[in-house]
Amino acid sequence: MNAFKLDCVLFDLDGTLVDTAPDLISCLNQTLLEHGYPAVPAAEVKPSISLGALAMIQRATQNLDAARQQQLLDHMLDCYQDNIAEHSRFFDGMSETLETIEALGLKWGVVTNKRERFTLPLMEALNLSRRAACIISGDTTANSKPHPEPMLAACRQAGVNPQNCVYIGDASHDITAGKNANMRTLAALYGYIKDSDQPENWGADALIEEPRQLQQWIKTALCH
């Protein structure tokens, strides 16, 4: 393997770059109430966000058939599309981290399993579309994470070599995807981690407890 020369920092979106939980959970609970189900506490469903909206619905309800789950899913996603960035915000320190990355002359981008119909409007609402060197969604490529295809597509879009990238995410499939693409990987412990998760066993190169710690990791990597 050639020597690591950091050129690009790639982020998972939900639970890593942006705290999207407030909008997702609000739309979930609005959907549940309108269909006669009780709302659920945020803490109960937040760990399911990394697995997608259907996983959130399944966590919040019991023993619904597939057709009913799909009905709730369609309603929730329509609500979310109309309220994509009402309460979503950067995690504390992330805005400064992006500024640091840019000031260091590095590229950055997003690789998410979120679909383009949500990813692109969210990035636009947060004024990130023109700052990101690449934006790859769950349906941009034929395969989604943990497959390496979206990771490699991001590198092509950004014009960088995968082995000179670091990918940070808050789920085991994020770390697997990065490793499958021969990238360095970081686990975002501040994200939507389940109690049963063991991020220390995911095989990441480092565990990041808050975005400011990512800045330090980057600066250290550039010194080597």
Secondary structure, DSSP 8 states (H G I E B T S, - for coil): -------EEEE-TBTTTEE-HHHHHHHHHHHHHHTT-----HHHHGGGGGG-HHHHHHHHSSS--HHHHHHHHHHHHHHHHHTTTSS-EE-TTHHHHHHHHHHTT-EEEEE-SS-HHHHHHHHHHTT-TTT-SEEE-TTTSSS-TTSSHHHHHHHHHHT--GGGEEEEESSHHHHHHHHHTT-EEEEETTSS--TT--GGGS--SEEESSHHHHHHHHHHHHH-
